[in-house]
Amino acid sequence: MNFPTFNLILTVFLFWLTIQIDASHEEYLSYFFILTVGIIHGSNDISLIKVLTRNTGSLKKYLLLYVVVILATIVAFVSFPSLALFFFIIVSCYHFGEQHFHNQVQSQNTFSRLLFFGYGVLIFGLLFYFNSENTSIIINELIGHTLNENYFLWFMIAGAILTLVFFIHSIRNFKSSFNYFQELFLILLFAILFKMAALLWAFAIYFIVWHSIPSLVDQIGALYGKSNKLNVIQYIKSSFVYWLISIAGLYILYYTTSYFEIQFVTIFFAFLAAITIPHVVVMYFLNKN
Ligand SMILES: CC1=C(/C=C/C(C)=C/C=C/C(C)=C/C=C/C=C(C)/C=C/C=C(C)/C=C/C2=C(C)CCCC2(C)C)C(C)(C)CCC1
């Protein structure tokens, strides 16, 4: 079975599960998968930096730089929350679209990069629009302003237009294995899934099945040659300490912010935002290579 088929079957299974279980179980499962597979997929960035720089430069220097970028993101979120959130969403759109398409184009050029971005806008647009009430509550807790449903609708429409335009521009750049029907089917599946599932569960399904697992496969390939059982274990071993530090960081964040009356899910997205930026930069260079 090839990889997208596996993802597709997994998504259909999770869609079926969405109908069977109640909202509280969806929430537990979401946190479980995001905190394990989701966080692990970014925990080996230092090893990836070593591969990308062919072991030149010191590990301490990269670690320091990585942590400084995380701290700068936190400072930006505290000082200019709206701007920081906007930047986080834009960067995330590119990152999600890049993971989806980078293996399906023959070469990465301006149009394919705009397609990556447009596709990410479409995915987040669908997620926000079909869960506009909860998205709005979280955004309000993060930046102190409420955005109404129309913003999410226009965001989704912009994503659909950008995807269509840059998809057409990239048609000759797709590999011969590119499956047009599957891509269209996927967008429809995501739309139905995001409408039926609660916000966090919908995000978790996309983040785990269509982002973290494919990214893990790419990273294991880049680090160890191919993704087999042994290399998966090796990957987990070398990322474990960073994963643990991140989970401890989230735990501390949760306790230090518990006296502000904010839902855990908001703290959780703020935490994801902080660790996203350096990870996106590392993956940009990895996928480019
Ligand atoms: C290495 C290292 C480390 C670690 C790291 C890590 C662990 C990473 C990870 C990473 C990751 C793991 C990443 C992730 C990413 C994610 C993303 C990219 C997401 C996005 C999202 C979004 C964009 C959202 C949005 C929203 C929603 C959905 C709803 C509500 C509203 C809002 C808007 C929030 C440490 C720090 C320890 C130290 C140093 C070194």
The ligand as an SDF file (V2000), in Angstrom:
LIG
                    3D

 40 41  0  0  0  0  0  0  0  0999 V2000
   14.6610   20.7650   19.1620 C   0  0  0  0  0  0  0  0  0  0  0  0
   14.6200   21.5570   20.4300 C   0  0  0  0  0  0  0  0  0  0  0  0
   13.5180   21.5980   21.2220 C   0  0  0  0  0  0  0  0  0  0  0  0
   12.2520   20.9610   20.8460 C   0  0  0  0  0  0  0  0  0  0  0  0
   11.5530   21.3350   19.7690 C   0  0  0  0  0  0  0  0  0  0  0  0
   10.2550   20.7620   19.4050 C   0  0  0  0  0  0  0  0  0  0  0  0
    9.6480   19.7240   20.2370 C   0  0  0  0  0  0  0  0  0  0  0  0
    9.6490   21.2360   18.2820 C   0  0  0  0  0  0  0  0  0  0  0  0
    8.3100   20.8710   17.8580 C   0  0  0  0  0  0  0  0  0  0  0  0
    7.7240   21.4940   16.8190 C   0  0  0  0  0  0  0  0  0  0  0  0
    6.3270   21.3170   16.4880 C   0  0  0  0  0  0  0  0  0  0  0  0
    5.5410   20.2890   17.1720 C   0  0  0  0  0  0  0  0  0  0  0  0
    5.7830   22.1240   15.5510 C   0  0  0  0  0  0  0  0  0  0  0  0
    4.3690   22.1920   15.3400 C   0  0  0  0  0  0  0  0  0  0  0  0
    3.8470   22.9540   14.3750 C   0  0  0  0  0  0  0  0  0  0  0  0
    2.4390   23.2550   14.4460 C   0  0  0  0  0  0  0  0  0  0  0  0
    1.7890   24.1190   13.6220 C   0  0  0  0  0  0  0  0  0  0  0  0
    2.4240   24.7170   12.4320 C   0  0  0  0  0  0  0  0  0  0  0  0
    0.4160   24.4310   13.9960 C   0  0  0  0  0  0  0  0  0  0  0  0
   -0.3160   25.4360   13.4660 C   0  0  0  0  0  0  0  0  0  0  0  0
   -1.6060   25.7140   14.0380 C   0  0  0  0  0  0  0  0  0  0  0  0
   -2.3550   26.8320   13.7950 C   0  0  0  0  0  0  0  0  0  0  0  0
   -1.9640   27.8840   12.8460 C   0  0  0  0  0  0  0  0  0  0  0  0
   -3.5680   26.9650   14.5570 C   0  0  0  0  0  0  0  0  0  0  0  0
   -4.4650   27.9040   14.3510 C   0  0  0  0  0  0  0  0  0  0  0  0
   -5.6910   27.9980   15.1680 C   0  0  0  0  0  0  0  0  0  0  0  0
   -6.6070   27.0020   15.2200 C   0  0  0  0  0  0  0  0  0  0  0  0
   -6.4830   25.7120   14.4460 C   0  0  0  0  0  0  0  0  0  0  0  0
   -7.8720   27.0830   15.9970 C   0  0  0  0  0  0  0  0  0  0  0  0
   -7.8730   28.1660   16.9920 C   0  0  0  0  0  0  0  0  0  0  0  0
   -7.2900   29.4100   16.5120 C   0  0  0  0  0  0  0  0  0  0  0  0
   -5.8800   29.2810   15.9630 C   0  0  0  0  0  0  0  0  0  0  0  0
   -5.6340   30.4500   15.0650 C   0  0  0  0  0  0  0  0  0  0  0  0
   -4.8680   29.2760   17.1150 C   0  0  0  0  0  0  0  0  0  0  0  0
   13.5420   22.3200   22.5630 C   0  0  0  0  0  0  0  0  0  0  0  0
   12.5930   23.4980   22.5240 C   0  0  0  0  0  0  0  0  0  0  0  0
   13.0940   21.3590   23.6400 C   0  0  0  0  0  0  0  0  0  0  0  0
   14.9450   22.7880   22.9700 C   0  0  0  0  0  0  0  0  0  0  0  0
   15.7760   23.2380   21.8380 C   0  0  0  0  0  0  0  0  0  0  0  0
   15.8980   22.2280   20.7450 C   0  0  0  0  0  0  0  0  0  0  0  0
  1  2  1  0
  2  3  2  0
  2 40  1  0
  3  4  1  0
  3 35  1  0
  4  5  2  0
  5  6  1  0
  6  7  1  0
  6  8  2  0
  8  9  1  0
  9 10  2  0
 10 11  1  0
 11 12  1  0
 11 13  2  0
 13 14  1  0
 14 15  2  0
 15 16  1  0
 16 17  2  0
 17 18  1  0
 17 19  1  0
 19 20  2  0
 20 21  1  0
 21 22  2  0
 22 23  1  0
 22 24  1  0
 24 25  2  0
 25 26  1  0
 26 27  2  0
 26 32  1  0
 27 28  1  0
 27 29  1  0
 29 30  1  0
 30 31  1  0
 31 32  1  0
 32 33  1  0
 32 34  1  0
 35 36  1  0
 35 37  1  0
 35 38  1  0
 38 39  1  0
 39 40  1  0
M  END
$$$$
